[in-house]
Each structure stands twice: as structure tokens, then as C-alpha cells.
Amino acid sequence: MAPEDLDDAHATLCKVFTHPTRIRILLALEDGPLCVQELADLLGVRQPTLSQHLAPLRSVELVRSQRKGRTVCYRLANRRMLRPFHLMRRELRRQYPHLRED
């Protein structure tokens, strides 16, 4: 990501959080690196679908990939970038206590 200014960077990052699968990917990777098949199995999605959601996360540098032979594994690039993400989730839980977490 090479944004022109802070507002562009902010908007681009926020767009990444617009799909529940991407949010679940980030939550899963908080526990440590996972390979694509492990991540797909954990989330209950097919690998092509997972790849489509990993691409925007890579583009804003939230995740990094590492190839191990024919296997690709992902990890969080910068855990601090998830602080506002968790703040938002905490406030959503307060405001909407009836919401369930998958």
C-alpha cells in the first residue's frame, strides 16, 4: 500500500474490514501463523475463496506470507494495527450484547 496521505491510508485500511471472512482471518492469525489449508479448514471456506480474501489483507500489509515448499503460510504483519479493530469489537459488544460471536 502506497497511499498519498493519511486519510487515504485510513480509508483503504477500513475497506479491508468490510467482509466477515477477513475479520475471521485476522482473528485466527492472532493465535499464530497458519498455512492456507489450515486456515481454510478452520474458517470453513474453500481455498480459492480464502485466497480472494487474503489478497486485500496482503495489499494493506496486515498479513505476510511465507512459502514452505508447496505450502504457503500466513501471519500477522503488525499486531498493533489490530488495536483499533479490537476497540471497535469491544464497543460493539457493549452496545449490542445480544450479538453472537462465531
Secondary structure, DSSP 8 states (H G I E B T S, - for coil): ---SSHHHHHHHHHHHTTSHHHHHHHHHHTTS-EEHHHHHHHHT--HHHHHHHHHHHHHTTSEEEEEETTEEEEEES-GGGGHHHHHHHHHHHHH-TT----
